[in-house]
Amino acid sequence: MLLASPFGLLALVLLSTSSGVAAAPRVDECEAASPRIELSSSPSKGQAPVVCISPGVPTTFRFDSVIVPESVKIQERERFEDVTPGQKNLLLVPLENLVAGKHFELEVCFADGAVPGCASFDLVVHPGLGMQEVKVLRQPRTAGHYKQVAEQAEAEVQQCRAEMRQLRAERGGPDGLGGAIASGLVSGNGGIAVKDLSKSLTEKAGNALIKWSVSSYRAVERVAVEVHLANPSTAPWTAAGAVLRGPKGEVLKPVLLWQPNPILPAAPGEMVERGRVVVEFLATQRQARGIYTLLLWDAERQRTVTLGNVTFP
C-alpha cells in the first residue's frame, strides 16, 4: 500500500472538486427498475414489469405464492444456461454472450387459483445492472407491510439527502488540495492511498477496448478506479455507465464518471491513442476491502469493458 504521489493525489483531488468535466451516468430503464414488484389483481396489458438481467449473472425471483413449475415459459429458453423453478422461487442464469438491450418475455403461473393467476415480466439484458434478486408480491398486504415500505422509503430519502448535502458541501468548497481537505477526502496522516492494478487485473474476452494501465484509489469513505484504455475499433468510444460488482452480486454505483475526451481509434500508420476514464464510488471501510469486477459501457450498451480482480489499497 502506497500513499499517492503528488501527481496522483492532485489528479484525484481535481477530479473530486471539478464540476466542469464530471458527468453522472446516463439514466436508463434499468436505473429506474425496482427489484420489488407488487402484482395487481387486474394487470394492464402490455405493461409487464421490467426486470434487468446481466450476461452470466444469476437472477433469483422470490414469490410470496406457490408457483406451478411447469407453467414457467421464457422466450428463447436456449439463451439461458439455467432456468430452475422451485416451490416459491425461480432461478435464471443468462448465457455470457447475450447482447445488451435484448428483451425476453417471462411468464409464471400460480398454484392457488387466486387472481392474478399468472404474471408476465419483461427481462431486459443490461451489461452491469442485472438484478441479483427480485421479490414478487401477490398476496394482499397488511398495514404492517405498508408501514415497513414507508419506513424503507424514508430511510432511502434520508440517505439521498445526506449524499446530496455531502456533494453540495464539496462543490461549494475550494478547489485543488484545499478542496480535498475541506471535503474530508484527506483525513489525518492517511492521505489518499493508491494501488497499481495493471498486472493483477483480469480482462474479459471480447472487451471493446484494450487495457493499458489501471490504478485504484481509496480515501475517507471513497474509492476510485482510473483506467487507461486503447481503442482498436474504427469508431470513438465514450463511457456512459459503470458499476463495481462484488463476488456475491452486490453492486456499487458511481457518484462520478469522468472521461475528458472520447477514446479515438488509431489512424492508419499512427500509434494507438490511449484514453482515460475515472470512476468514483462511495464505499465503507468494509466495502473497500472487497474484490470487485469493474464494468464500463457506452451509450448503446453494446461496447463494454469488463475488468476483474479490482481491489483497493
Buried (B, 14 or more C-beta within 10 A) or exposed (E): EEBBEEEBBBBBBBBBBBEEEBBEBBEBEBEEBEBEBBBEEEBEEEEBBBBBBBBBBBBBBBBBBEBBBEBBBBEEEEBBEEBBBBEBBBBBBBEEEBEBBBEBEBBBBBBEEEEBEBBBBBBBBBBBBBBBEBBBBBEEEEEEEEEEBEEEEEEEEEEEEEEEEBBEEBBEBEEEBEBBBBBBBBEEEEBBBBBEBEEEBEBBEEBBBBBBBBBBBBBBBBBBBBBBBBBEEEEEBBBBBBBBBBEEBEBBBBBBBBBEEBBBBBEEEEEEBBBBBBBBBBBEEEBBEBEBBBBBBBEEBEBBBBBBEBBBB
